[in-house]
Amino acid sequence: MQRLCADCVSMIGNSLARHLREECGVFGLYKPRPGDLAPLVYFGLHALQHRGQEGAGIALNCDGVFSALRNLGLVSEVFGREQLRFLGQGNIAVGHVRYATTGADNVRNVQPLVVNHHKGSMALAHNGNLTNSFELRSGLEQQGCIFHTTTDSEVIAYVIVRERLHCESIEAAVLSAMDSLQGAYSLVISSPTKLIAVRDPHGFRPLCIGRRPDGTVVFASESCALDAVGAEFLRDVEPGEVVTVDSGGLHSDRSHCKTRPRRMCVFEYIYFARPDSVLDGSSVCLARQQAGAFLAQEHPVEADVVIGVPDSGLDAAVGYAKASGIPYAIGLTKNKYVGRTFIAPTQAEREMGVSLKLNPIRRVVDGKRVVLIDDSIVRGTTCRRTVEMLRRAGAKEIHMQISAPPFVAPCYYGTDIDNADSLIANHHSVEEIARIIGADSLGYLSLEHVQLLTGRDDGFCTACFGGAYPTEIPKNTSKSRFEKKIHESEKP
């Protein structure tokens, strides 16, 4: 049988992806003495796999000598025993799982990025999206910098290296670079002797710190990755904080903290993060249950059963059921082994892929008035197919409830919403959307209540729901803006 190239497999997988794709995930380890770190990074990245399925990479640092392995695919596809053995021993490691928010889905853009410069080497992994990357890159190119990728992560690496040439330490260079960087960035960086965790002053994306019993310090996008490697959660990296670990222990610089209002992306709680994670002190699972309870308060209906769309709709469905008194049941089952391997050459077959990934449990919904909970509606196609499946399974009524407000604006901080024209809520009323997806009724969570998912007003970023943008809107917003720049420069 002929094997498809990685780019083709990724393209097919993306055509079957749910309505929103996840963020990237970053992971880092510092061990006082060299050891077998690669398997630990492997397990940590597995725990973060939900944040990116397009590529994975590990960079290992052994006394300043870096080895790296990166490729397209899931963590288990990129790393086997031979690959982990190839990386060897080390005392510092950086890992990354990727979903492309800027730059094409190809192997050259997979992280961590490893940069060799005048004062040593550096490995960098980035979660987020800069809003001024195009301007920064243009300026760097005019100074003679040559870029090898089409990601904004390489822009960050270049800015840090530029500052490192005249700063006394790598952490001082990072602090200086932060003055130039705008937008969302959670970073894990390895220098020859240090591991550094950085979070932008708004705190758009999560980042936390843990410690294993043997003293190994762990940085990760989510606390679930700490659990995967047997690390105790210590605390979150504060927005604007730079945390460094070296032979002298943990050090923190908070000079950039509280220089901007806190603006964690609220969709981390609604959809992106794993339910067993705790972000900035709040449980993702409980936040989703609170969203469901708010929905029951805002949009009460008479029904027989509450079901959720796996996975992020399940906890919200539990919250709705508790608040409404309507019984909760598992009404949809998800096949987790379809996405990247199903070969669908035609549009009809691609649509059939939805049925392969989700299937109703007929005995739960047959003849019932169903409350169906999902996390979002972007274009409406996925919801419509789900409602159609439930109708075929015998559902008498379907009342769709969404645990987020309607998407009405692009996101410039890493979420896959880059075009307002493609958003169904910008072209149709709630009643019209209900008819389009085939539901008997439709309810969205209010903007007021989405701000209170953690039980307090945490100052979330809600720009994609019509809230104010925390930063200046970028001039060039295309996800492939650097590919276009390259193509234009090649014109005769």
N, C-alpha and C positions, 0 to 999 in steps of 0.2 A: 504493500500500500504506500502511495506517495505521501510523504509528510509535508504538511503546509509549513511555510516559513512563519516565523514568529510574528511578523507584521500582519500577515493575513489572518492568523488566529486571533490576534488582538482586535483587528477590524471587525471580525465576525462577532467576537465576544461583546464589543462595544455596541453593536447593532441590537443586541438583546438586553443591554443593560437597563436597569430601572431608570425612572425619569430623572434622577439626579445621581451623579457619580461622586465618590468620596474625595476627601482631601488626601494629602500625603501623610506618611507617618515617619517620625524620626526616632532614633534610638542610639544610646551611647553608653559605653562602659569604661570605667577606670579601675584597674586592679593594681594594688601596690607593687606586686611582683608579676613578671610575665607568666602567662598561663594559657590554657586552651579556651580562648574567649569566643571563637567563631560559633561553636554550638549554642552558646548563650544568646548571642545576637540573633541567630537563626530562630530560637524560640521566641525572643522578644518581637521580632518582625512578624512571626506567625500570629502573635496576639494582635498586631496592628494591621493585619492583612486587609481588614474591612476598609481601611483608609486609602488603599491603592492596590490595584491588581494589574497594572500595566507593566511594572518593572520592579526589580529589587536589587539591592547592592549592599556589600559590606566592605569597609576599608579597615584594615588591621595595622596597628602601629606597634612595632617592637623596637624600643629604644631609638626612635626616630627614623626607622626604616619602614616605609609604608608598602603594603601589598593590598590590592583591591580586586574585587570580582563583581561585575555588574552585568545584568542582561535583562531582556524583556521576559515577562511572564510572572507567574505567582512565585512566592518564596520557595515552595517545594519543587517548582520547575527549574528554578535558577540554581539552587543549592542542593547537591547530594553529598554523600560522604567524601567523595574525591575532591569536590570543590571546597568543602570546609577544611579538608586536610591540606589542600594547596595553600590556603591562607596562613597556615602555621600558627605559631605561638605569638602572643603579644600582651602588652599591658594596657593598651588603649584601643577601643574599637568604636566605629561609627556605622550605623545601619540606616537603611531608607527603603520604604515602599512607596511607589510613585503612582499618582494619577496626574496626568498632564494638565495643569492649569495655564501654563505658558510654555510653548514649545511643542513640537510634534512628538508623537509617540514613536520614537526610534531609539536604538540602543545608545547613541551618543549622548542622549539627554538623561539617561538613567544615573542616579546618584548612589552613593556619595561622590562628589567631585573631589579629585585629588590634584592639588596645585603645588608645583615645585617653584620656589622663588628664592630670591637672594639670601634670605635669612632662614631658609629651611623649607619644610613641606607643611601642607595643611590639607586636611580632609574635611569637607563640609556637607551637611545634609540640611535641607530646608523644607519647611512646611509653611505655605502661605502664598501670597502674591503681592509683589511690589506694585505701587501705583505710579512710580516715576522711573521704572526700569528702562523705558525707551529713551528718555532724556539722559539718564546716567550712562547707558551703553553708547549712545551717540557721542557723548563727551569723551568716554574712554577710548573709543575708536579713533577719534581725532588726535588723541595723545599717543597713538601707536599700538594700542592693545589689540591683540588678535584673539577672537572668540572661536571656540571649538564646538560650542553647543548653541542652541537657540532657546535657552531658558533664562529666566531672570535670576536663578540661583547662581549662575556664573557671574552675573553682574555683581551680586553680593560678594562673591569670592574675590573679584578684582578690586572692589572698593576696599575690602579689608586688607588685601596684600599691599595696595597703594599706601594705606595708612601705616602698615607695619614697617615700611622702609624708613620711616622717621619716628616711630614710636618705640619706647623702651621695652615693651612686652606685647604679646599677642592680645591680651585682654585690653590693654590700652588702645591697641589698634581697632578692636571691635567697638569699644566705646566711642572712639572718634568716628568710625564708619557709620554708627547709628545716627549721627547728625545729618548724614546725606540720604539715608534710607527712609522711604515713606511707604506706608501700607502694612501688610501683614507678613510677619516673619517670626517663626519659631525655629531656632537653629541649634544644631549640635555640631561642634567644631573640635577637631583634634589638631593640636600642634605637635611638634616632636616630644614635648614633655607634659602637656596639659590637655585636659578635656574641658570644654566650655559649653555652657547652655545659655542661650540668649532668647529673650522674648520681647517683641516690639512694645513700645510704650502704651498702646491701646489694649494689648493682650488679646488680639483677635483669635489666635489659635492657642490651644492648651499646651502645657509643658510641665512636667513634674519631676521630682527627685526622689530616689529611693536608695536603700543600702542593703546589700546581701550580708548574711552572717559572717562571711570571710572578709568583710570590709570593702568589697567592691561597690563603688558608687555607680548608680544607674540614672540616666536621664531618659525620659520617654514621653511621647505625645500624650499617652493616656496611662492611667494607673493600672489598667488591666495587663499591660505589658510588664509592669513591676511584679505582679502576681505570677506571671508566666515564668519568671526567672528566679523566684523565691526571694524577692527583695521586699523589704518593709518600706511602706510609703513614709517619706519624711515630710514633704510639703510640696506645694506648687511653686514653680518659678513665678515671681511677681511680674506683672506687666512693666517692661522697661528694665528689668533686672538682668545683670550678667553674673552668672555663677561659674566659678572656676574651681576645678579640683586638680591638685598636683601632689607632690610628695609631702607637702605641708598640710594637706587636708582641704576642706571646703572653704572658699572665700567668696564674698558677695560684694558687688558694687551696685548700689541703688541710685546712682546719680541721675539716671534717666527715668526713675520711677515717679509717678504722680505728675509728670510733665504733660500728660494727655489724659483725657477722661477714659476710664475703663470701658472697653467695648468688645467683650467676648462675643463671637458669632453665636447667636441664639440657636442656629441650626445645628450646632454641635450637640445640643441637648435634644433637639427634636429628631435628628436623623443620623448625623455623622458618627458620633461616638458609640462605643459598645455600651450596652445597658449596665454592665457590671463595673464601669469606670466611674470615678469620682473626679469632677472637674471643678477647680477653684472651690473646693469644699462642699460641692453639691452633687448628690447622686443623680446620674443620668436616668436610671430606672424610675426613681421617685419623681423626677421632673416630668417624665413622659406620662406617668400616672396622673400627675397634677393637671397636665394638658387635657387628658381625657375627662377628668372631673370638671374642669372649666367648660368643656364642650357640652357635657350633660346639663350644666347650669344654663348655658347660652342657647342651646338648641335641643330642648327636650322633645322626644317623640315617643309614641306608643309602639312598642316592638316586643318580640319574643326572645331575641338572642342578640348579643353583641359579639362581633368577631373583629379581628384585626388583620391587616395585611402584613405578612412577615417581611422584615423582622421588626422594624421600628414602630409599626402600628400596634404591636401586641400589647406593650405596656400601657399605651394610651387607651386601648380597648378595656384593659383591666380597670383602669381608673374610671372610665365612663360607666362600666357595669357597677362598680361599687357605689358611685354617686347616684346613679339612676335606679338601682335596684333591679335592673334587667339582667338575667343570667348571662354570664360570659362563657364562651366556648371557643375551641379551636376549629374554625370553619374553613381555613385554607391551609394547605400543606405546601411547603416549598422544597423543590428539588435543588440542592446546593451544588450539584455536580454537572450543571448544564452549561453555564455561561460561556466559558472559553473554549469548549470542545465541540459544541453543536455546529455543524457545517450547514449553512443556509444560503444557497446561491441566489434564491429568488425572494421577492418581497413577501409572497404568500407563505413561504417556508419560514421566513424571519418572524412573521406574525404568529405562526404556529409555535414558535419558541416560547412565547408567553405562556401558552398552555402547558408546555413542558416544565416551565419553571414554577408555575403556580397551578394548583388543582383544588377545586372545592371538595369538601367532605359532605356528600349528598345528605346523609342522615342528619347532619346538624342543621342544614339550611332548608331542606325540602318542606314546602308548605309554611315556612316561617316568615315573619316580618323581621328583617335583618337590619341591624345597625352595623355598618361597615366603616371601620376606622383606618385611615391611612395618614401618612405624614405630610403629603403635599400633592398638589396638582400643578404640573408645569405646562404641558401641552394638551393633556387630556386623553391621549391615546391609550396609555397604560390603564388608567382608571376605567375607561370605556370597555376594554377587553375583560377586565376583572369583573365588572358588573355583568357583562354578557355571560361569563362563565357561571356566575351565581344564578342568573335567570335560568340557564339550561339545567342547572342542578335543582331547580324547583323553588327557588326563593320567591315568595309571594309579593313582598315589598322589599326595597333596598333603600335605606336612608344613609347616604354617604356623609361622614363627618371627617373633617380634616384638622389635624392637630397643629396647624399653623395658619396664619393669615394668607390671603392670596398673594402670589408672586406678581409684582407689578413693575419691578425695576431690576436692572442688571446688578450683579455683584462684582466688585473689583478686588476682592480680597481672597479669592481662591475657590469659591463655589462655582459650579458649572452653569451659571446663568449670565450669559454675556450679550444677550440680545432681547430687548424688551418686546420687539415685534413678534417673537415666537411664543410669548406668554399668553395663554388663553384668557386670563383674567383681564388683559388689556383690550380685549375685543368683544367680550360677552359678559352679561350680568350673571349673578349667581344662579338665577332661575334658568337662564339660557344654558349655562354650563351643565346644570343638572339634566336638562333635556339632551344635551349632546352626549353625555356619558351614560345616559339611560337610567339615572337614579330617580326615585320618587321624590327625594328631597336632598338638599345639599346644605351643609353648614360648615363655616370656617371658624377657627379660633380667632378672637378679636386681638387687635394689636395691643390693647390695654392688658389683656390677660397673658399674652405671650411674654410680656416683660416680667411677669410674676411667677414664672414656672418654678423657680427655686425657693419660693416663699418670701423673697425680698426683691426689691428693684436693684438688680445688679448692673444696670446700665448696659444692657446688651446692644449689639449692633443689629438693627432691624431695617437697614436701608433697602433690602430687597423686597420688603413688605410695605414700602412707602415711607419708612422713617428717614431721618436726615443722614446723609453720608458723613462719617466721622473725619474723612480726609478730603482733600481736593480731588475731584474726578480726573482721572488720567486723560490726556489728549488722544492717545492711541490705545484703544481698548481691545483690539483683535487678539485672540489667543495665539494666532500664528504671526504676530507682527514682526518677529525677527526672521521668520522664513521669508516673508514678503520683502523685508529689507535686503536679504541676501539675493533674492531673485532680481530685484530692481537694480542692484549694483552690478549684476552680470549682463544687463542689457547693453548692446553695442552703442 
